[in-house]
Amino acid sequence: MPPGRLVQGSRRPQSTASASTSAHNGSDLPPYEPPSHPMNDAGRQALANITNNNAEMRKYEDHLSKSATYLREAVGAINDTLFARKSQLTSKIEKRRGRGESEKGEDEAELEEYVNKLNGDVTHLTDEIEAALRQVIDYRAEVQGEKLVLGSVVDQVQSQKPRRERPSRKRKAAQRVSDNSDEEMGGVDDEPEEAEAVEAEDETPLTGVREALHKARESKARQYRATSAYDRYASNNEYIAFKKMWHDAQHPEDQVPLPDATTWFDNQGRPIRDGAPAGDEDLIIEREVQDLTCKLTLRPFEEPYANQKCPHVFEKTAIVEYLRGTGGKAQCPVCTKELRIKDLYLDELTLRKVKRAARAARESEDSSNAGPEEQVDESLLVGESTQLRSGRASNEIKQDDSE
């Protein structure tokens, strides 16, 4: 969905024709007239203050950031649930075949029917969540572009120069009466009419603030719509994180790599569910090797923290201590990128993998004691995103460290 609906209100500048029509229909408002004088210094300063005040914009951005987080967690949770049910059904089928039985039992048939329905529901919900995230990204682009829009309006208003004073309607009427009297007395002077005609030709119509704002927003929206889906979404960090979470929930065990971002949308900008088109052998990549060990501690992750500069992940306590020891910023221990404490954030995707690996290890240890019909503890999967969200506040790095 293109931007233009979050910051911008529903009201538009009223045209001359529509205003005149409402006036003739009994409204007390006079017909619309374009501004005859530029904005005074106090008005220009007030307009500039609006541009320099980023508090409201930050509120919008905070809400949009939270929305993107909730959507990412939701797509992971519902696809985790689907995978758990599919695994449960697969386990039943394998056990039945291991017993040499060819016909499925009633419980297996019911579970199969439920999984098929759940698969359709999750597919539909996933598409809706993905569309909602793209809308959030559109809104964020609008919010971020609003400062540029307001700045262009300020520049346009401040560049308008004062106009020569034009005679009011009463003065014009009085002048016509005076001219008529002069004609009756035989005195006709054409110089005032010529001066007024020259003045009318020299004057350029002024643009009102609302009209300038409307045009600037429309221009910004057209520029945004002209960009490709790849530039809008596939190169956006929020969308990349969403795709990683979604993909990991669909392939939690086999570690199939995420398809290249260039394959996420077709030529019409429509999302492609499975990424790389089937049959494109040039895009086939070998399965990833999962590494859940910190390069600093050489121990399994407990609180994996990624950064905004490079793809490397470290244990929170280790990387924070490393950066604090060098004044808050230093070269990445693995590559040449410079890292700062404020670049760090909890890597939810790696944390999911850590928890899944720990759960698999526990299940492997308890497999000898498991009953033949033991069901998967689905709450571990469904509640995982909630646990991530509730633990985020306690895992955040203090703002003082980011200075």
C-alpha positions in Angstrom: 0.0 0.0 0.0 1.5 3.4 -1.0 2.1 6.0 1.7 0.0 9.0 2.2 -2.5 7.8 4.9 -0.7 8.0 8.2 0.6 11.5 8.7 -1.6 13.2 6.1 -5.1 14.0 7.2 -8.2 13.3 5.2 -9.0 16.9 4.6 -7.6 18.6 1.5 -7.3 22.3 0.5 -10.7 23.4 -0.8 -10.7 24.6 -4.4 -12.1 27.9 -5.6 -14.9 26.2 -7.4 -16.0 24.0 -4.5 -15.8 26.8 -2.1 -17.8 29.1 -4.3 -20.4 26.4 -4.7 -20.8 26.0 -0.9 -21.0 29.8 -0.5 -23.9 29.9 -3.0 -25.6 27.0 -1.2 -26.1 29.0 1.9 -22.8 28.7 3.7 -21.6 31.7 5.7 -18.0 31.2 4.5 -16.9 33.6 1.7 -15.4 32.2 -1.6 -11.9 30.9 -1.3 -9.2 33.4 -2.3 -5.5 32.6 -2.6 -3.2 34.4 -0.2 -2.5 38.0 -1.2 0.4 38.4 1.2 3.3 36.1 2.2 3.5 34.7 5.7 5.0 37.1 8.3 8.1 36.4 10.3 6.3 35.0 13.3 4.4 32.5 11.1 7.6 31.5 9.3 9.3 30.8 12.6 6.3 28.8 13.9 6.4 26.7 10.7 10.1 26.1 11.0 9.6 25.0 14.7 7.2 22.3 13.5 9.8 21.0 11.1 12.5 20.9 13.9 10.2 19.2 16.4 10.8 15.5 16.0 9.0 14.3 19.2 5.8 13.4 17.4 7.6 11.7 14.6 9.5 9.6 17.1 6.2 8.5 18.6 5.0 7.3 15.2 8.3 5.5 14.6 8.2 3.8 18.0 4.6 2.5 17.4 5.6 1.2 13.9 8.7 -0.5 15.3 6.6 -2.3 17.9 4.0 -3.3 15.2 6.8 -4.8 13.1 8.1 -6.8 16.1 4.6 -8.1 16.9 4.0 -9.2 13.3 7.4 -10.9 13.2 6.7 -12.8 16.4 3.2 -13.7 15.2 4.4 -15.3 12.0 6.9 -17.3 13.9 4.4 -18.5 16.5 1.7 -19.7 14.0 4.2 -21.5 11.8 5.8 -23.1 14.8 2.4 -24.4 15.8 1.8 -25.8 12.3 5.2 -27.5 12.2 4.6 -29.1 15.6 1.3 -30.5 14.4 2.8 -31.8 11.2 5.6 -33.4 13.2 3.1 -35.1 15.5 1.2 -36.5 12.5 4.4 -37.7 10.8 5.3 -39.5 14.1 2.0 -41.3 14.2 2.3 -42.4 10.6 5.9 -43.7 11.1 4.9 -45.6 14.2 1.9 -47.2 12.5 4.0 -48.3 9.6 6.6 -49.6 12.0 3.9 -51.8 13.5 3.1 -53.1 10.0 -0.4 -51.5 9.9 -1.6 -50.2 6.5 -4.8 -48.5 7.6 -4.8 -45.4 9.6 -6.7 -45.2 12.9 -9.4 -42.8 13.8 -7.2 -40.6 15.9 -4.7 -40.4 13.0 -7.4 -39.5 10.5 -8.8 -36.8 12.8 -5.3 -35.4 13.3 -4.6 -35.4 9.5 -7.9 -33.5 8.9 -7.0 -31.0 11.5 -3.5 -30.5 10.1 -4.9 -29.9 6.6 -7.3 -27.3 7.9 -4.6 -25.7 10.1 -2.2 -25.5 7.1 -4.8 -23.5 5.1 -5.5 -21.2 8.0 -1.8 -20.6 8.7 -1.1 -20.0 5.0 -3.9 -17.4 4.9 -2.8 -15.7 8.2 0.8 -15.6 7.1 -0.1 -13.8 3.9 -2.2 -11.3 5.9 0.7 -10.7 8.3 3.2 -10.2 5.4 0.9 -7.7 3.8 0.5 -5.9 7.1 4.2 -5.7 7.5 4.6 -4.1 4.1 2.0 -1.6 5.1 4.0 -0.8 8.3 7.1 -0.3 6.2 5.1 2.1 3.9 4.0 4.1 6.8 7.5 4.3 8.2 8.7 5.6 4.9 6.0 8.2 5.0 7.0 9.3 8.5 10.7 9.4 7.6 9.9 11.5 4.5 7.7 13.9 6.3 10.6 16.0 7.6 11.8 16.5 4.1 8.3 17.4 3.0 7.9 20.0 5.8 11.4 21.4 5.0 10.4 21.9 1.3 7.3 23.7 2.4 9.3 26.0 4.7 11.7 26.8 2.0 8.9 27.6 -0.4 7.1 29.9 2.0 10.3 31.7 3.1 11.2 32.4 -0.5 8.0 34.2 -1.2 8.6 38.0 -1.4 6.1 40.7 -0.4 3.8 41.9 -3.1 2.8 45.4 -3.8 -0.4 46.4 -2.1 -3.4 45.9 -4.3 -6.4 48.1 -3.9 -9.3 46.6 -1.9 -12.7 46.1 -3.5 -14.1 49.2 -1.7 -11.3 51.3 -3.0 -11.7 49.9 -6.5 -15.4 50.8 -6.4 -14.7 54.3 -5.1 -12.1 54.7 -7.8 -14.7 53.7 -10.5 -17.2 56.2 -9.1 -14.5 58.9 -9.2 -13.5 58.0 -12.7 -17.1 58.2 -13.9 -17.4 61.6 -12.3 -14.2 62.7 -14.1 -15.6 61.5 -17.4 -18.9 63.5 -16.9 -16.7 66.6 -16.2 -14.7 65.9 -19.3 -11.5 64.9 -17.5 -10.2 61.4 -18.4 -6.9 60.0 -17.1 -5.8 56.7 -18.4 -2.6 56.4 -16.4 -4.0 54.7 -13.3 -5.6 52.0 -15.4 -2.3 51.4 -17.2 -0.4 51.2 -13.9 -2.9 48.7 -12.5 -2.6 46.6 -15.6 1.2 46.5 -15.4 0.9 45.6 -11.7 -1.4 42.7 -12.4 1.0 41.3 -15.0 4.0 41.6 -12.6 2.4 39.8 -9.7 2.9 36.0 -9.3 0.1 34.2 -7.4 1.2 33.1 -3.9 1.0 29.5 -2.8 -0.7 28.8 0.5 0.9 26.6 3.2 -1.8 23.9 2.9 -1.5 23.8 -0.9 2.3 23.6 -0.8 2.1 20.8 1.9 -0.4 18.8 -0.2 1.7 19.1 -3.4 4.9 18.2 -1.6 3.3 15.1 0.0 1.9 14.0 -3.3 5.3 14.4 -5.0 7.0 12.3 -2.3 4.4 9.6 -2.5 4.8 9.4 -6.3 8.6 9.0 -5.9 8.0 6.2 -3.4 5.5 4.4 -5.6 8.0 4.6 -8.5 10.6 2.5 -6.5 10.7 -1.3 -7.0 9.4 -3.8 -4.4 12.9 -4.9 -3.8 14.0 -1.4 -2.9 11.0 -0.9 -0.7 10.9 -4.2 1.2 13.5 -6.8 0.3 16.3 -4.4 1.3 14.5 -3.2 4.4 15.9 -4.5 7.7 12.4 -5.1 9.2 11.3 -7.2 6.3 14.6 -9.1 6.2 14.2 -10.0 9.9 10.5 -11.0 9.2 11.5 -13.3 6.3 14.2 -14.9 8.4 11.8 -15.6 11.3 9.2 -17.0 8.9 11.7 -19.2 7.1 13.1 -20.5 10.3 9.7 -21.5 11.5 9.0 -23.4 8.3 12.4 -25.2 8.3 13.4 -25.5 11.9 15.3 -28.8 11.5 16.8 -29.1 8.0 18.5 -25.7 8.0 17.4 -24.8 4.4 19.0 -21.4 3.6 16.8 -18.4 3.0 16.3 -17.8 -0.7 18.1 -14.7 -2.1 16.2 -11.4 -1.6 16.1 -10.8 -5.3 13.6 -13.7 -5.5 11.1 -12.5 -2.9 9.0 -10.5 -5.4 7.9 -11.0 -9.0 8.2 -8.4 -11.8 4.8 -6.9 -10.7 6.0 -6.4 -7.1 3.9 -9.3 -5.8 5.5 -11.4 -2.9 6.6 -14.9 -3.9 5.9 -17.3 -1.0 8.7 -19.8 -1.6 11.4 -17.3 -2.7 13.5 -18.7 -5.5 11.3 -20.1 -8.3 11.3 -23.9 -8.6 13.7 -25.2 -11.3 16.2 -22.3 -11.1 19.3 -24.4 -10.5 21.6 -21.4 -10.4 20.0 -20.4 -7.0 20.3 -23.8 -5.4 22.6 -23.5 -2.3 23.8 -26.2 0.0 22.3 -26.4 3.4 23.6 -24.1 6.1 25.8 -25.3 8.9 24.4 -24.1 12.1 26.8 -22.6 14.6 25.4 -21.7 18.0 28.8 -20.9 19.7 30.0 -17.5 20.5 33.4 -16.6 18.9 34.5 -14.8 22.0 33.5 -17.2 24.8 33.7 -20.4 22.6 30.7 -21.6 24.5 27.1 -22.1 23.4 24.9 -19.0 23.3 22.7 -18.0 26.2 21.9 -14.4 25.2 23.0 -14.0 21.6 23.4 -10.4 20.5 23.7 -9.3 16.8 24.6 -5.9 15.5 23.6 -3.5 12.7 27.0 -3.4 11.1 28.0 -7.0 10.3 26.4 -10.5 10.4 28.4 -11.8 13.4 26.7 -12.7 16.7 28.2 -12.8 20.1 27.2 -13.5 23.7 25.8 -10.3 25.2 28.1 -10.1 28.3 31.2 -10.9 26.2 30.7 -8.4 23.4 29.6 -5.6 25.8 32.6 -6.2 28.0 34.8 -6.2 24.9 33.4 -2.8 23.7 33.4 -1.2 27.1 37.1 -2.0 27.4 37.8 0.1 24.3 35.7 3.1 25.1 32.4 1.9 23.7 33.5 1.1 20.2 35.9 -1.2 18.5 36.5 -3.4 15.5 34.4 -6.5 15.3 36.4 -9.5 16.7 35.7 -11.4 13.5 35.7 -8.8 10.7 36.9 -5.2 10.1 33.6 -3.5 10.8 33.5 -0.9 13.6 31.0 -1.8 16.3 29.4 0.4 19.0 27.4 -0.7 22.0 24.3 1.1 20.6 24.5 -1.1 17.5 23.8 -4.2 19.5 20.4 -5.9 19.8 19.0 -9.2 20.9 19.1 -11.7 18.1 15.7 -13.4 18.4 16.3 -15.8 15.5 19.5 -17.2 16.9 17.8 -17.4 20.3 15.0 -19.5 18.7 17.7 -21.9 17.4 19.4 -22.1 20.7 16.2 -23.0 22.5 15.2 -25.5 19.8 18.6 -27.2 20.0 18.3 -27.4 23.8 14.8 -28.8 23.5 16.0 -31.4 21.0 18.8 -32.4 23.3 16.4 -32.9 26.2 14.0 -34.9 24.1 16.9 -37.1 22.9 17.8 -37.8 26.5 14.2 -38.6 27.5 13.3 -40.6 24.4 14.0 -43.9 26.1 11.3 -43.1 28.7 8.8 -41.6 26.3 5.5 -43.3 25.8 4.4 -44.5 22.3 1.7 -41.9 22.0 3.5 -39.0 23.7 2.5 -35.7 22.1 4.7 -32.8 21.3 4.7 -30.1 24.0 3.3 -27.4 21.7 3.3 -24.7 24.4 7.1 -24.6 24.1 6.8 -23.5 20.5 3.7 -21.3 20.8 5.0 -19.5 23.9 8.5 -19.0 22.5 7.7 -15.6 20.9 6.0 -14.4 24.1 9.0 -15.4 26.1 11.2 -13.4 23.7 9.0 -10.3 24.1 8.7 -10.5 27.8 12.5 -10.9 28.2 13.4 -8.1 25.8 13.1 -5.4 28.4 15.5 -7.2 30.9 18.0 -7.9 28.1 18.2 -4.3 26.7 21.4 -2.5 27.1 21.2 0.7 29.1 21.1 3.9 27.1 24.1 5.2 29.0 26.3 2.6 27.3 25.3 3.9 23.8 26.9 7.3 24.4 
